[in-house]
Amino acid sequence: MIALALAISALAGCAPTTESGPKVIDGGFPPRGDLPALPFRIADQTGKIRAVTITNDGGVMEGVSQVPERDDALYVHWIGGQCDRRVLVIFEQSVDGPAFTIDTERDFGGCRMVGIPRILMIELTGPVDASTVSLSMKN
């Protein structure tokens, strides 16, 4: 039942939206091997996120990169761990430009010994240059 709820929230959370202003998008990375699904929440403080897609493209290092041939889409990629339980991705306008902050809830003590690439494709309502977008890790 929980898996079904996560699957439904992943589909609902990743759908395009035309609403403007701050919004919350819920989704989930699918189960991986013996690991359960990883729920995520995107807190879009800018109102500029149109859609979110889980992908395997975009690289394996932590950062933000441009989706090829798209000026309105970015890859946000980071390395998670086996003990990740929930992820909050905050998108806001900082003094230095657009910024993503990744805040991961983990089991006590964490366990990043096995790195798990996490990659989201973020589609925006207008063009953005990935080189102007920062990424920080909170936990």
C-alpha positions, -999 to 999 in steps of 0.1 A, spaced: 0 0 0 28 24 9 45 16 -25 13 24 -43 10 57 -25 46 66 -33 41 57 -70 9 78 -72 26 108 -55 56 104 -78 33 106 -108 13 134 -94 43 154 -82 62 152 -115 34 165 -137 37 198 -155 19 227 -138 8 261 -150 3 277 -116 25 306 -107 40 315 -74 56 293 -47 46 257 -48 54 223 -35 60 193 -57 61 158 -42 76 128 -59 99 98 -53 129 80 -66 120 44 -73 132 15 -52 168 5 -60 179 -31 -53 171 -38 -16 165 -1 -9 130 13 -6 117 42 -27 131 76 -17 104 103 -14 114 139 -22 97 173 -19 106 203 -41 99 236 -24 98 261 -53 100 295 -37 103 312 -72 72 298 -89 94 291 -119 94 253 -119 71 238 -145 79 201 -143 102 176 -126 114 143 -140 136 117 -124 164 107 -149 197 89 -152 211 116 -175 231 146 -164 263 133 -148 273 118 -115 290 147 -98 271 171 -75 260 202 -93 237 218 -118 241 214 -155 222 225 -186 200 199 -204 214 197 -239 196 218 -265 173 232 -238 176 267 -223 146 261 -200 157 229 -183 184 219 -158 198 187 -144 203 188 -106 225 160 -95 240 149 -62 253 117 -46 230 102 -20 235 72 3 219 40 14 205 55 46 187 84 28 150 85 40 136 117 25 149 146 5 139 183 5 150 203 -26 146 240 -21 147 263 -52 149 300 -44 163 333 -57 194 341 -37 215 373 -37 239 356 -62 212 341 -84 190 310 -86 199 284 -60 191 248 -51 196 235 -16 194 197 -10 185 187 26 185 150 31 170 132 61 191 101 69 191 73 94 211 81 125 248 86 116 241 86 79 259 61 57 274 75 25 298 46 20 279 35 -11 271 66 -33 238 66 -51 235 91 -79 203 112 -76 194 132 -107 163 154 -114 155 172 -146 139 205 -137 119 222 -164 114 260 -159 89 285 -172 117 304 -190 154 303 -199 181 299 -173 219 295 -177 231 266 -155 263 284 -148 244 310 -128 227 284 -106 242 273 -74 238 240 -55 244 235 -18 241 205 4 225 211 38 230 177 54 
